[in-house]
Structures are given as C-alpha cells and as structure tokens.
Amino acid sequence: MPTNTLTQKSNYLHILSSYLLLFVLGFIWGIQFLANKIALRTLPVMTTATLRALVGTVAIAILSLMFSKTSKNPSLAKKQLWCKYIIISIFDVVIPFYLMNLGQQLVSSGMASIVLSTASIFVLFLSGIFLSGKHWNLPMIVSVITGFIGIIILMLPGDHTGSSFQGDLFLLGASLSFAVAVILLKTLPVENQIKSIRNILFSASIIMIIPTCIIDKPWLLTYNSSAILSICFLGMICSGLAYLIYLKLVHMVNPTFASLCGYLTPVVGVILGVIYENETINTHELVALVIVFISLLISQLPQIISRR
C-alpha cells in the first residue's frame, strides 16, 4: 500500500476518533447539569462539589493502577509537576465546581448548560493571548466579539423563568475558570494522562475537604438514593472519564477543538431539563445560544477552508 494512502488513512482515523471523543464528551457534560440539580436538592453546595471530586479521584485512581505507566521523571520534575497539578486543580475543579453549584441553585439546569457553553469563547480568547503558535486572525477576532455579544444578550435583564442575574454571574465565573484550566492543561506532559487527571482531582479533594467538614459537617447530613447516584455519576463519569477524554483531546488536537464540545453540551442540557424537570427556555435564551454557536462556527472557518 502506498505511503500516501497510509498517511491519508491515518489522518482520517485521527479525525474520526477526535470527533467521536468530542461527541461523547459533549453528551456526558450535557447530562451533568441535570445530575447536579438532583444532588443539590438534598446536599449543600460544598458537600456536592467535594464528594464529586472525591468519587472522581477514586475512579481515576483505579484506572491509574490498571493502565498508567511508571513515571521516570526526576524528583525535581515531579515537584514542578505537582505544583502544576495543584494550580490546575484550583481552576479546573475547586473554583468551577463551587460556582457551578451556587449558580445551579438559582437557575434551571438548561440555562446553566447554556451559560457554561461560553467557556469555549473564553478558551478562544485566552488561547490567542497565552498559547504560542496561536495568533489572532480575523475569524478569531470576529468569533470572540460575537461570542461576547451572545454573553451580553444572555445577561440582559428580562423575563427569565429559569434564570437569575446572580446565578448567571456564578456560572460565568465557573466558565472562565474552566477556560483558564484548559490553557494550563496544555502545559502537562502528553504521556500518562490518567495519572495527571488523578493528581488534579486528588489535589482538589484535599483543598476542598477541610472547609467542607468545617462548614457542612457532611457526616450529619441525610443522603437519599437519588443524591448518591447523582454524585457517583458526577464523580466517576463527568469528572473521571470526561476529564480523561478532555485531556486526550487537548493533546490530540488543541484546546480550542476540545472546547467545541460546547456545541453539544447545552443542547443535551436543555433537552434533559425540558423532559425531566419540566423546564422552559424562552426566545431570549435561544437567541443567545444561537449567537454563541455562530461564534464557535466562525472560529473554525480557517480549519474548514484549509481542509478543502
């Protein structure tokens, strides 16, 4: 078989696997808003966030024992890596989990999924500033401006049946924090990604567990089956498996591509909210969602043109 044919086949499989992982990731993160809403009916904000991180840590630790390779990094390199893990855990888990839970106490799960989809816009903006080789071009500038217009429309006062300005601000803060984490994830080594996710979740759990015990006293809380199942799903699937897929995409392609799961996430979140929570979404929110989608599509124009 000619070398060119093998190369084309390899490129095709790489693209196919990338989009398949992106679809799975968007679907998983779309479900998380409904699961989070169910858990928050019974459990406090900090307890929900901490238990999610702890369950995710255990799930990834088991996978790490099964599949990860022995690290050959010198002790100094390990110390530097752990500093990165701790910093990333703050932006990728501690801050966004807490802000997401605060926001979801005030807004519907569908609305929360729409607001969190703006993380893709923040990733695009931060990539142009901080990532080497990612230079500003006209589609990128137009995309960021369009995206922020969508955010402004989403935040405008009006008749929001499933939203509140304060809740939207909490969720936007979580979205920005996730975007910062995406940029930082690019600094981690490509090899042994399972161990990286395990260490990030472990660092976050250690940071969160002490204030949670002091404030919430989780051993005194009542846990029902719905809350327990939701926490297990959030930890094992949405934090464990999904973060592993996300990091894989960041290194397989780039952070901007990985963030494109924002196309699917709000769609899944809104549909599940309507079906299972009897939520409604108004024209105002749909317009904002469409504008955010358009901004993401504009950001991909150079790649679409180059493939032709």
Secondary structure as UniProt FT lines:
FT   HELIX           3..40
FT   TURN            41..42
FT   HELIX           45..67
FT   HELIX           75..89
FT   HELIX           90..94
FT   HELIX           95..104
FT   TURN            105..106
FT   HELIX           109..116
FT   TURN            117..118
FT   HELIX           119..130
FT   TURN            132..133
FT   HELIX           138..155
FT   TURN            161..162
FT   HELIX           165..185
FT   TURN            186..187
FT   HELIX           193..215
FT   HELIX           218..220
FT   HELIX           225..233
FT   HELIX           234..241
FT   HELIX           242..252
FT   HELIX           255..258
FT   HELIX           259..263
FT   HELIX           265..277
FT   HELIX           283..299
FT   HELIX           301..307
//
